[in-house]
Amino acid sequence: MSQPQPARLAFDDVVIDVPGQRLWRGGTEQPLEPKAFAVLALLAASPGRVFGRDEILDAVWGHRHVTPGVLNRVMTLLRHALGEDAQSPRYLHTVHGVGYRFDLPAGLQAAPVETGPPATPSTGVGPAPDSPRRRASDQPAPSRRFATPWLLPLLAVLAFAGWRLWPREAPVPAVAPSAEPRSIAVLPLANASRDADQQFFSDGLSENLIDALSKSEGLKVIGPTSSFRFRDGKDDSRTIGAKLGVAYLVGGSVQRAGDMVRINANLTRVADGSTLWAEHYDRPYQDLFALQDEIARAVANALQVKLLQPRDATRQDKRPPSGNMEAYNAFLRGMRSFYQQDWRKAVEYQSLATRLDPGYSTAWAEQSVAWALIGYAESGDEARTAFRNARVAVDKALALAPDLGIAHGALGNLLLGGEFDWRGSIAEFRRGTQLDPDNGPVHGGFSRALAASGRLQDAIGERQRFLAIDPLAPFNYTLYADLLIATGRLDEAESNLRISRDLQPGSTPRHQLMYIAILRGDAKTALDIAHRMPSPWQEMDVAVAAQIASDPKVADAALAKVLKDKAWAGTSPYVVAQAYALRGDADKTVEWLELTWSRRDTSIHHLLYDPLILRFRDDPRLVAFCSKIGLPPPSQSEALSIDQIRASLAAKR
C-alpha cells in the first residue's frame, strides 16, 4: 500500500502547502495561479518521475481547449516562483521531447511540515509592493488606468505593434518557458556591412524569416520582441535557448554591397550546441525573395517540418507581390523608422513603397498603423486628419488583400482607438487571428478589444496566446496583469508585474501596483506609491489614492487640488471619475465619464473592466451612459467591482 503524501513538503528554503495551495520560498509566499500550483503539486508529489506533457494537460486541464503555450507559461511562472534559472534548474527539469521532471537537490528528501511557513526574512523577488526600496522609473507603464489621454492610446497601439520595438541588449532574467521539441527562434541576423544604415535591411530579413517559418506546420516560432532581445548578446546557444524556451536557433549575418547580397545562416540545436545546417549564399539583390524562400525551406527541411503551400503562405507575406525591390527597400526603411518611433518618417517611407508598387497591401496596412499613432499623439484637426488617412490606407490594404491578417488587425485597432466601434473592432481582430494565428500583436489587440466590452475570460485567453508567442515581452505581462486585477486575482497580477519588471529593469509598473493597493484598501501603500510617481502624474494619482485614506480631509484636499487646476483635470477626466467612484458619488462619476467621452479620450476603454467604476454597474445612470456610447450593459461585464473584490479578500482572511 502506497504511503500518503505529506500535506506540506519542505526542502531547502521552499515549502509547498498542498491543501492550502500555497508556495513559500525564503519565508515569502509566492503567488501562483491555481492551475500553476496544481502542476507543481502533481510533479512534486513524485520526485524523479517524468511526466509527459499530455499527461500533465490531462491531469490539470482535462486537455480541453488548451494549447501547448499555456503549459509553457505555467512552467515560466513556476520557475520564477522557485527562483530557478531554466538553463540550470535545481528542481524543475525539462525532458526534451517528453515532458517535465521534479527533482529534489542531491541528498535531500522532502520533509513533511505540520506548521506554517518558516519565519525567515523575505528573500522573494524584489521588495514588497509597499516597500520604499522598490525601484522607480521615469517612464509610465505600457498600459495604465491613470494615464493622460494622449499617452494611453499611444501606448495601447504600441502594445499592438509591440513586436517592432526591439530592445537593444536588454537584460533577460531567468524567466523562460520550457522548450517544445519543435520550437525555434530566429536571432537578429548581424549586419556585416560597414554601413550601419543597413541595419534596417538585416532586421527586415530576420523578421521575414520569422514570418516564413511561423507558417510551418507543427513548428512553434518565437516572436521578434523576445528573440531580438539577444541582438549582439554574449550568451551561448544553450543560454539563449533556455531563456526563450526553444529547441533550435537560427542565426547568421547579412552583408549588402551594391547589387549583391551575402548571407551566412546556420541552424543550431540548443541541447548540445551542435550545428544541424549551415550555408553561405552570394546572390544578386534582385534574387533576394527567392533566396529568402530557399533559406526558409532549408531550415524547415532540417527540422523535418512542412511549410505551407506558397499560395497560402504568401497571403501574409510582407514582400510586394510584384517583386518590386525598390518598394521593398522603402518598406524596410519604413519599418526601421517605426522601430525608432518616428511615425511621420514611417508614413513617408510606406507612402513611397505604395507609390512604387500601388498593389503593396502590407505597406498600406503599415501606413495605416503609423497614421493611427500620429492621430493618438495629436489632437483636434490634426488628429482627425491622421485618423482619416489611417482609414484610407487600411481600406486600400483590405481591398487589395482581403485575407491579410495584419490589415484586419490594423483596422481593428483603428476601430477600437480611433472610431470607438467596439463590435466592429472585435470582429476585425477575430478575423485577423483566424487568418494569421501566429501574429502575437493581433492576439494582443483582440485581447484589448474583448476587455473593453467586458469579456474578460476571452481577453485573458487571447493575452495568453500572445504570451506563448512572445514570452519575453515585458508589456505583455503588464497588460495581462491588468486583466487579472479586473477579475480580483491580485496575487497573480503581482507575480506577472514582477516578471515584467525583471524583463525591463528600471521600469516598475507602479500604477498597477497602486491600483492593487487601492483594491486591497491599503491606503498607506497606495499613497506611498502615488507620491513616488513621476511628474506630471503624481498629483492625479495622489488624488485617487487619497480617496481611501482614513482622514476625509486628506481625500478632500487632494481632489480639490486637482480640480483647481482646470487644464490638468480637463485633460484627465477619466481619472477624476475614478476618484469620485471611490467616494461613492455616482452622479459625479458619470458626469466626468461624459466629459471623457466628449473628448473621445480612450481611457474610456477601461470602463467595463475597471473595478472602481463597476461599483455602479447597476446604477441606471451608468447603464444609460454605456448604452449611449455603444457598450454592453455593465451588468454583463465579467470584471468584478472593488466591493466584490474586497468582500472576497475579507472572506479569505
C-alpha positions in Angstrom: 0.0 0.0 0.0 1.4 3.4 -1.0 2.3 5.9 1.7 0.1 9.0 1.8 1.7 12.2 0.6 2.5 14.8 3.4 0.2 17.8 3.5 3.2 20.1 3.2 6.6 19.5 1.7 9.8 21.3 2.8 13.2 21.3 1.2 15.9 24.0 1.1 14.0 27.2 1.8 10.9 26.0 -0.1 7.6 25.0 1.5 4.8 23.6 -0.6 1.4 23.7 1.2 -0.7 21.3 -0.8 -4.1 21.6 0.9 -3.7 25.4 1.2 -2.4 25.6 -2.4 0.4 28.0 -1.3 4.1 28.1 -2.0 6.7 29.8 0.1 10.4 30.5 -0.7 12.7 32.0 1.8 9.7 32.7 4.1 7.9 34.7 1.5 4.7 33.5 -0.1 5.0 33.2 -3.9 1.6 33.9 -5.6 0.6 31.2 -8.1 -2.4 30.7 -10.3 -4.5 27.7 -9.3 -3.5 25.8 -12.4 0.2 26.5 -11.9 0.0 25.3 -8.3 -1.8 22.1 -9.5 1.0 21.4 -11.9 3.6 22.0 -9.1 1.7 19.7 -6.7 1.5 17.0 -9.4 5.2 17.0 -10.2 6.4 17.5 -6.6 4.3 14.5 -5.4 6.5 12.2 -7.4 10.1 13.4 -7.3 12.2 11.9 -10.1 9.3 10.8 -12.2 9.0 12.1 -15.7 5.5 13.4 -16.6 4.6 13.7 -20.3 3.1 17.0 -21.5 -0.1 15.3 -22.4 -0.2 13.6 -19.0 0.0 17.0 -17.3 -2.6 18.6 -19.5 -5.0 15.7 -18.9 -4.5 15.7 -15.2 -4.8 19.5 -14.6 -6.9 20.8 -17.5 -8.6 17.8 -18.8 -6.8 18.6 -22.1 -9.8 20.7 -23.2 -9.2 23.8 -25.3 -5.6 24.1 -24.0 -2.7 25.0 -26.3 0.9 23.9 -25.5 1.7 27.6 -24.9 -0.5 27.6 -21.8 1.7 24.8 -20.2 4.8 26.7 -21.2 3.6 29.8 -19.5 2.8 27.9 -16.3 6.3 26.5 -16.3 7.6 30.0 -16.6 5.6 31.1 -13.6 6.7 28.0 -11.6 10.4 28.6 -12.3 10.1 32.2 -11.4 8.3 31.3 -8.1 11.0 28.7 -7.3 13.8 31.2 -8.1 15.2 29.0 -10.8 17.1 29.5 -14.0 15.8 27.4 -16.8 19.3 26.9 -18.0 20.5 25.2 -14.8 17.4 24.2 -12.8 17.6 22.5 -9.4 14.1 21.3 -9.1 12.0 21.7 -12.3 13.7 19.9 -15.3 12.6 19.8 -18.9 13.0 16.4 -20.5 13.2 17.4 -24.2 10.6 15.7 -26.4 8.8 14.2 -23.4 7.8 16.5 -20.6 9.0 17.5 -17.1 10.5 16.1 -14.0 10.7 17.5 -10.5 13.9 16.7 -8.6 15.0 17.3 -5.1 18.6 18.5 -4.5 21.1 15.7 -4.2 21.0 14.1 -0.8 17.8 15.8 0.3 14.3 14.4 0.9 11.1 16.4 1.2 10.1 16.6 4.8 6.5 16.8 6.0 5.7 20.1 7.7 2.8 20.4 10.1 3.0 24.1 10.9 3.1 27.3 8.9 5.9 28.6 6.7 9.4 29.3 8.2 9.6 32.8 9.7 12.8 33.7 7.9 13.4 37.2 6.4 11.9 37.7 3.0 14.1 36.8 0.1 11.4 36.9 -2.6 11.8 38.5 -6.0 12.2 42.2 -5.1 10.7 44.0 -2.1 7.0 44.1 -1.3 4.8 46.5 -3.2 4.7 48.9 -0.3 8.5 48.9 0.2 10.3 52.2 -0.5 13.2 50.1 -1.9 11.1 49.2 -4.9 12.8 50.8 -7.9 11.1 53.7 -9.6 11.1 54.7 -13.2 10.6 57.9 -15.1 8.7 56.1 -17.7 5.0 55.2 -17.5 4.0 51.5 -17.7 2.9 50.2 -21.1 -0.8 50.4 -20.1 -2.2 52.2 -17.2 -5.5 53.3 -15.7 -4.0 56.5 -14.5 -2.6 57.8 -17.8 -3.1 61.1 -19.6 -5.4 60.9 -22.6 -2.7 61.4 -25.2 -0.5 58.7 -23.6 -2.9 55.8 -23.1 -4.0 55.3 -26.7 -0.4 55.7 -27.9 0.8 53.0 -25.5 -2.1 50.8 -26.5 -1.1 50.9 -30.1 2.5 50.4 -29.2 1.3 47.2 -27.4 -0.5 46.2 -30.6 2.7 46.9 -32.6 5.0 45.9 -29.7 7.0 43.3 -31.6 8.6 46.1 -33.6 10.1 47.9 -30.6 13.1 45.7 -30.2 15.3 46.4 -27.1 19.0 46.6 -27.5 20.9 44.2 -25.4 18.3 44.3 -22.7 18.9 42.2 -19.6 16.9 39.0 -19.6 16.1 37.4 -16.3 15.8 33.7 -15.6 12.1 33.6 -16.6 11.6 31.3 -19.5 9.1 28.8 -20.9 10.1 25.2 -21.4 11.2 24.1 -24.8 8.8 22.2 -27.0 10.5 19.6 -29.3 9.7 21.6 -32.4 10.3 25.1 -31.4 12.6 27.7 -32.9 13.8 31.3 -32.5 15.3 33.4 -35.3 18.0 35.7 -33.7 18.6 39.0 -35.4 20.9 38.5 -38.3 24.1 40.5 -37.8 24.7 43.4 -40.1 28.0 42.6 -41.6 28.0 45.7 -43.8 30.3 48.5 -42.9 27.3 50.9 -43.3 25.4 51.0 -40.0 22.5 52.4 -42.0 22.0 48.9 -43.5 20.7 47.6 -40.1 17.2 48.1 -41.4 17.9 45.6 -44.1 19.3 42.8 -41.8 16.4 43.3 -39.4 13.9 43.1 -42.2 15.4 39.8 -43.4 15.3 38.4 -39.9 11.6 39.3 -39.4 10.8 37.9 -42.9 12.4 34.6 -41.9 10.3 34.6 -38.7 7.2 35.1 -40.7 8.1 32.4 -43.2 8.9 29.8 -40.5 5.8 30.7 -38.5 3.8 29.3 -41.4 5.3 25.8 -40.9 3.0 23.0 -39.7 3.7 22.0 -36.1 6.6 24.4 -35.5 6.4 26.9 -32.7 8.3 30.1 -33.7 9.1 32.8 -31.1 8.2 36.4 -31.9 10.7 39.1 -32.6 10.2 41.1 -29.4 11.6 38.1 -27.4 14.2 36.9 -29.9 15.6 40.3 -30.7 16.5 40.9 -27.1 19.6 38.9 -27.9 21.0 41.2 -30.5 24.7 41.4 -30.2 24.5 39.4 -26.9 27.3 37.3 -25.5 25.1 34.4 -24.4 25.8 31.0 -25.9 23.1 29.0 -27.7 22.2 26.9 -24.6 21.6 30.0 -22.5 19.6 31.8 -25.3 17.6 28.6 -26.0 16.8 28.1 -22.3 15.6 31.7 -21.8 13.4 31.6 -24.9 12.2 28.1 -24.3 13.1 26.7 -27.7 14.9 23.7 -29.0 16.6 25.3 -32.0 18.1 28.7 -33.0 18.7 30.3 -36.4 21.5 32.8 -36.6 23.8 34.3 -39.1 24.8 37.5 -40.8 23.9 39.7 -43.8 26.0 41.9 -45.9 24.7 44.0 -48.8 27.2 45.6 -51.2 25.8 47.3 -54.2 23.7 44.8 -56.2 24.9 41.8 -54.3 23.8 40.2 -51.0 25.9 37.8 -48.9 24.1 35.8 -46.3 25.6 33.3 -43.8 22.9 31.3 -42.0 23.0 28.4 -39.5 20.7 26.2 -37.5 21.8 25.2 -34.0 20.4 22.5 -31.7 20.1 24.1 -28.2 20.5 20.8 -26.3 24.1 20.2 -27.3 25.1 23.3 -29.3 25.6 21.3 -32.5 25.1 22.8 -35.9 22.5 21.0 -37.9 22.7 23.1 -41.0 24.8 26.0 -42.3 25.1 27.6 -45.6 26.7 30.6 -47.3 25.0 32.5 -50.1 26.2 35.1 -52.6 23.3 36.3 -54.8 22.2 39.3 -56.7 20.0 41.6 -54.7 17.3 41.1 -57.3 17.1 37.5 -56.3 16.6 38.3 -52.6 13.0 37.0 -52.4 13.9 33.6 -53.9 16.9 33.4 -51.5 14.6 34.1 -48.5 12.3 31.3 -49.5 15.3 29.0 -50.1 16.7 29.6 -46.6 13.2 29.0 -45.0 12.9 25.8 -46.9 16.4 24.6 -45.9 15.6 25.3 -42.2 12.2 23.6 -42.5 13.8 20.5 -44.2 16.5 20.3 -41.5 13.7 20.3 -38.8 11.6 17.9 -40.9 8.6 20.3 -40.8 6.4 21.3 -43.7 6.0 24.8 -44.9 2.6 25.9 -46.1 2.0 25.9 -49.8 3.1 29.2 -51.4 -0.4 30.2 -52.3 -1.4 30.0 -48.6 1.8 31.4 -47.1 2.0 34.5 -49.4 -1.3 35.8 -48.1 0.6 37.0 -45.1 3.8 37.9 -46.8 5.4 41.3 -46.2 7.0 41.4 -49.6 5.5 43.2 -52.5 3.5 40.9 -54.7 5.0 42.5 -57.8 8.6 41.7 -56.7 9.5 45.4 -56.8 12.8 45.6 -54.9 12.7 49.4 -54.6 9.3 49.2 -53.0 10.6 46.5 -50.6 13.6 48.7 -49.7 11.3 51.6 -48.9 9.1 49.3 -46.8 12.0 48.1 -44.7 13.2 51.6 -44.2 9.7 52.5 -43.1 9.7 49.6 -40.6 13.1 50.9 -39.3 11.6 54.3 -38.7 8.7 52.6 -36.9 11.2 50.9 -34.6 12.7 54.3 -33.9 9.2 55.7 -33.1 9.4 58.2 -35.9 5.8 57.8 -37.1 5.9 60.6 -39.8 9.1 59.2 -41.3 7.5 55.8 -41.3 4.5 57.2 -43.2 6.8 58.8 -45.7 8.6 55.5 -46.5 5.5 53.4 -46.6 3.9 56.0 -48.9 6.9 55.8 -51.1 6.5 52.0 -51.1 2.9 52.2 -52.2 3.8 54.8 -54.9 6.4 52.4 -56.3 4.0 49.5 -56.0 0.3 50.6 -55.6 -0.6 46.9 -55.0 1.6 46.6 -52.0 -1.1 45.7 -49.4 1.2 45.2 -46.4 2.8 48.6 -46.9 -0.7 50.1 -47.0 -1.5 48.3 -43.7 1.7 49.5 -42.0 1.0 53.0 -43.3 -2.4 52.9 -41.6 -0.8 51.9 -38.2 1.7 54.7 -38.4 -1.1 57.3 -39.2 -3.1 56.0 -36.3 -0.1 56.5 -34.0 0.1 60.1 -35.2 -3.6 60.6 -34.6 -3.3 59.3 -31.0 -0.4 61.7 -30.4 -2.1 64.7 -31.8 -5.4 66.5 -31.0 -8.1 68.5 -32.9 -7.9 68.8 -36.6 -4.5 67.1 -36.9 -5.8 64.0 -35.1 -8.9 63.8 -37.2 -6.8 64.2 -40.4 -4.5 61.4 -39.3 -7.3 59.0 -38.5 -8.9 59.7 -41.9 -5.6 58.9 -43.5 -5.4 55.7 -41.4 -8.8 54.7 -42.6 -8.0 55.4 -46.3 -4.8 53.3 -46.0 -6.3 50.3 -44.3 -9.3 50.3 -46.6 -6.9 50.2 -49.5 -4.9 47.3 -47.9 -8.1 45.2 -47.5 -9.3 46.0 -51.0 -6.0 44.6 -52.3 -5.7 41.7 -49.9 -8.9 40.8 -48.1 -7.1 37.9 -46.4 -4.2 39.9 -45.0 -4.3 39.3 -41.2 -2.2 42.4 -40.3 -4.6 44.6 -42.2 -7.6 43.3 -40.3 -5.6 43.9 -37.1 -4.8 47.4 -38.2 -8.5 48.1 -38.9 -9.4 46.5 -35.5 -7.0 48.9 -33.8 -8.4 51.9 -35.7 -12.0 50.9 -34.9 -11.1 50.5 -31.2 -8.9 53.5 -30.6 -9.9 56.0 -33.3 -13.6 55.3 -34.1 -14.8 53.6 -30.9 -16.6 50.9 -32.8 -16.5 48.2 -30.1 -18.3 45.4 -32.0 -16.5 46.1 -35.3 -13.1 46.1 -33.6 -13.8 42.6 -32.1 -14.9 41.3 -35.5 -11.8 42.6 -37.3 -9.4 41.3 -34.6 -11.1 37.9 -34.7 -10.7 37.8 -38.4 -7.1 38.8 -38.1 -6.3 36.0 -35.7 -8.0 33.5 -37.9 -6.0 34.5 -41.0 -2.7 34.9 -39.2 -2.8 32.8 -36.0 0.9 33.2 -35.2 0.7 37.0 -35.2 1.1 37.8 -31.5 0.2 41.6 -31.7 -3.1 40.8 -33.4 -3.9 38.5 -30.5 -2.9 41.3 -28.1 -5.2 43.8 -29.9 -8.0 41.2 -29.8 -7.5 40.9 -26.1 -7.8 44.7 -25.6 -11.0 44.8 -27.7 -12.6 42.0 -25.7 -11.7 43.6 -22.4 -13.2 46.9 -23.5 -16.5 45.0 -23.9 -16.2 43.3 -20.6 -15.4 39.9 -21.9 -12.6 39.2 -19.5 -12.2 35.5 -19.9 -11.9 35.6 -23.6 -9.5 38.6 -23.2 -7.3 36.6 -20.9 -7.2 33.7 -23.4 -6.0 36.0 -26.2 -3.4 37.6 -24.0 -2.1 34.2 -23.0 -1.8 33.3 -26.7 0.3 36.4 -27.2 2.4 35.4 -24.2 3.0 32.0 -25.7 4.3 33.6 -28.9 6.4 36.3 -27.3 7.3 35.1 -23.8 9.9 37.8 -23.1 7.9 40.9 -24.0 7.5 42.9 -20.7 4.4 44.9 -21.8 2.6 41.5 -22.3 2.9 40.7 -18.6 1.8 44.2 -17.6 -1.3 44.0 -19.8 -2.0 40.5 -18.6 -1.8 41.8 -15.0 -4.5 44.4 -15.9 -6.9 41.6 -16.7 -6.0 39.7 -13.6 -6.6 42.7 -11.5 -10.1 43.2 -13.0 -11.0 39.7 -12.1 -9.8 40.0 -8.5 -6.7 37.8 -8.9 -4.4 40.3 -7.3 -1.6 38.0 -6.1 -1.3 36.5 -9.6 -1.3 40.1 -11.0 1.6 41.0 -8.8 3.5 37.9 -9.9 3.2 38.9 -13.5 4.2 42.5 -12.7 7.4 41.2 -11.1 8.1 39.3 -14.3 7.5 42.5 -16.3 9.9 44.4 -14.1 12.6 41.8 -14.3 12.4 41.8 -18.1 12.7 45.6 -18.2 14.8 46.6 -15.2 14.2 50.2 -14.1 10.6 50.2 -15.4 8.4 49.2 -12.4 4.7 49.1 -13.2 3.8 51.4 -10.3 0.4 52.3 -11.5 -0.9 48.8 -11.4 0.7 48.3 -8.0 -1.0 51.4 -6.7 -4.3 50.1 -8.1 -3.9 46.8 -6.4 -3.2 48.6 -3.1 -6.4 50.6 -3.6 -8.4 47.5 -4.2 -7.0 45.9 -1.0 -7.9 49.1 0.9 -4.2 49.7 1.7 -4.1 53.5 1.8 -0.6 53.7 3.1 0.9 51.7 0.3 -1.3 53.3 -2.4 -0.3 56.8 -1.2 3.4 55.8 -0.9 3.4 54.6 -4.5 1.5 57.6 -5.7 3.9 60.1 -4.1 6.8 58.3 -5.9 5.1 58.8 -9.3 7.0 61.0 -11.8 5.6 64.3 -12.8 3.1 65.2 -14.2 1.0 62.2 -13.0 1.8 62.5 -9.3 -0.9 64.9 -8.4 -3.6 62.9 -10.2 -2.5 59.6 -8.7 -2.3 61.1 -5.2 -5.8 62.4 -5.7 -7.1 58.9 -6.5 -5.2 57.1 -3.8 -6.1 59.6 -1.1 -9.8 58.7 -1.5 -9.3 55.6 0.6 -7.4 57.5 3.3 -8.9 57.3 6.8 -8.9 61.1 7.1 -11.7 62.6 4.9 -9.8 66.0 4.9 -6.8 64.4 3.2 -9.1 63.0 0.5 -11.0 66.3 0.0 -7.8 68.3 -0.2 -6.1 66.0 -2.7 -9.1 66.1 -5.1 -9.6 69.8 -4.6 -6.0 70.5 -5.6 -6.6 68.6 -8.9 -10.0 70.2 -9.6 -8.5 73.7 -9.0 -6.2 73.1 -12.0 -8.8 73.1 -14.7 -6.4 72.4 -17.5 -4.9 69.4 -15.8 -8.3 68.0 -14.6 -9.8 68.6 -18.0 -7.1 66.6 -19.7 -7.6 63.6 -17.5 -11.4 63.4 -16.8 -11.4 59.6 -16.5 -9.0 59.8 -13.5 -11.3 62.3 -11.8 -14.2 59.9 -12.5 -12.3 57.2 -10.7 -11.7 59.5 -7.7 -15.4 60.2 -7.4 -16.2 56.5 -7.8 -14.0 55.8 -4.7 -16.0 58.5 -2.9 -19.2 56.6 -3.8 -20.6 59.6 -5.8 -22.3 58.1 -8.8 -23.6 61.4 -10.2 -20.1 62.9 -10.3 -18.6 59.7 -11.7 -20.9 59.7 -14.7 -20.5 63.4 -15.1 -16.8 63.0 -15.6 -17.3 59.9 -17.8 -19.4 62.1 -20.0 -16.6 64.6 -20.3 -14.2 61.7 -21.0 -16.4 60.6 -23.9 -17.0 64.1 -25.2 -13.2 64.4 -25.7 -13.0 60.8 -27.2 -10.4 60.0 -24.5 -9.6 56.4 -25.0 -9.3 55.9 -21.2 -13.0 55.1 -21.6 -11.8 51.7 -22.9 -11.3 50.7 -19.3 -14.8 51.3 -18.1 -16.1 47.7 -18.3 -13.1 46.2 -16.6 -12.4 49.0 -14.1 -13.4 47.7 -10.6 -13.8 51.3 -9.4 -16.3 52.3 -12.0 -18.1 49.0 -11.9 -19.3 49.6 -8.3 -22.1 51.4 -10.1 -22.7 48.6 -12.6 -26.5 48.5 -11.7 -26.9 52.3 -11.5 -29.3 53.5 -14.2 -27.1 56.5 -15.0 -24.1 54.3 -15.8 -26.3 51.8 -17.7 -27.6 54.7 -19.8 -24.1 56.0 -20.4 -22.9 52.7 -21.6 -25.8 52.3 -24.0 -25.2 55.8 -25.3 -21.6 55.0 -26.3 -22.4 51.6 -27.7 -21.0 49.4 -24.9 -22.8 46.4 -23.5 -24.7 46.9 -20.1 -22.1 47.0 -17.3 -24.0 44.2 -15.6 -22.7 41.9 -18.4 -19.1 42.6 -17.6 -17.1 39.7 -16.3 -14.9 42.0 -14.3 -15.5 42.5 -10.5 -16.2 45.7 -8.7 -14.0 47.0 -5.9 -16.7 46.0 -3.4 -16.8 42.4 -4.7 -13.0 42.1 -4.7 -12.8 43.5 -1.1 -15.6 41.1 0.0 -13.7 38.2 -1.5 -10.4 39.2 0.2 -12.2 39.6 3.6 -13.7 36.1 3.2 -10.3 34.6 2.7 -8.8 36.2 5.9 
